[in-house]
Amino acid sequence: MIRNHVLISGQVQGVCFRDAYRRLALQNGVGGWVRNLPDGRVEAVLEGPPEEVHRLVDWAHHGPDAAAVTDVAVREERPEGLGPFVIR
């Protein structure tokens, strides 16, 4: 199990980014959370099997159709055993 802390920049709020990310995480067995930040970015913490977490990080580079992602910053962290993926 791995944990990635992800910050996504660009036109990523108001485009169903969080809901699409939640659905994808649940489909792929990834735990954690996602939320909007006051500065316009989306923040997510992903925990799960390496292949699945990497799949979600890769998806963040484009997001849903209406998104325009300009940057994705990823920091590896120590897993904490987060539960099912939720929107905060």
C-alpha positions as a printed Julia matrix, in Angstrom:
88×3 Matrix{Float64}:
   0.0    0.0     0.0
   1.17   3.53   -0.82
  -0.09   7.03   -0.1
   0.13  10.06   -2.4
  -0.85  13.63   -1.5
  -1.93  15.35   -4.72
  -2.5   19.04   -5.51
  -4.18  19.74   -8.86
  -4.11  23.23  -10.41
  -5.98  24.82  -13.29
  -9.7   25.01  -14.06
 -10.52  22.17  -11.67
 -13.36  23.53   -9.54
 -16.95  23.63  -10.79
 -16.27  20.87  -13.33
 -17.29  17.79  -11.24
 -13.64  16.97  -10.56
 -14.22  15.8    -6.98
 -17.2   13.6    -7.81
 -15.46  12.01  -10.79
 -12.35  11.4    -8.65
 -14.45   9.81   -5.89
 -16.17   7.46   -8.34
 -12.87   6.45   -9.95
 -11.23   5.85   -6.55
 -14.13   3.69   -5.35
 -14.06   1.67   -8.59
 -10.34   1.04   -8.16
 -10.28   0.25   -4.42
  -8.4    3.43   -3.44
  -9.12   5.04   -0.06
  -8.7    8.65    0.95
 -10.38  11.98    0.28
 -10.64  14.95   -2.08
 -11.57  18.6    -1.46
 -11.58  22.03   -3.06
  -9.09  24.56   -1.72
  -9.83  28.29   -1.35
  -7.09  29.12   -3.89
  -8.88  27.22   -6.69
  -6.89  23.99   -6.54
  -8.16  20.51   -5.73
  -6.37  18.52   -3.01
  -6.54  14.74   -2.68
  -4.98  12.02   -0.56
  -4.91   8.57   -2.15
  -4.1    5.28   -0.4
  -4.1    1.85   -1.94
  -2.2   -0.56   -4.17
   0.57   1.21   -6.1
  -0.91   0.48   -9.54
  -4.31   1.88   -8.57
  -2.95   4.99   -6.85
  -0.74   5.69   -9.89
  -3.8    5.28  -12.15
  -5.62   8.0   -10.16
  -2.56  10.29  -10.2
  -2.32   9.85  -13.99
  -6.04  10.64  -14.37
  -5.56  13.87  -12.39
  -3.37  15.23  -15.22
  -6.48  15.65  -17.38
  -9.47  15.14  -15.05
 -13.06  15.2   -16.33
 -13.86  16.6   -19.78
 -14.67  20.13  -18.55
 -11.4   20.48  -16.58
  -8.25  22.22  -17.8
  -5.43  20.92  -15.6
  -2.22  22.98  -15.63
  -0.2   21.25  -12.9
  -0.25  18.18  -10.68
   2.08  18.09   -7.67
   2.49  14.71   -5.95
   4.13  14.02   -2.6
   4.59  10.5    -1.25
   3.61  10.03    2.4
   3.4    7.18    4.86
   0.05   5.31    4.6
  -2.33   5.73    7.54
  -4.97   3.17    6.58
  -7.65   5.58    5.34
 -11.16   4.26    4.74
 -13.32   4.49    1.64
 -12.76   7.54   -0.56
 -14.89  10.58    0.36
 -15.41  14.17   -0.71
 -14.58  16.63    2.08
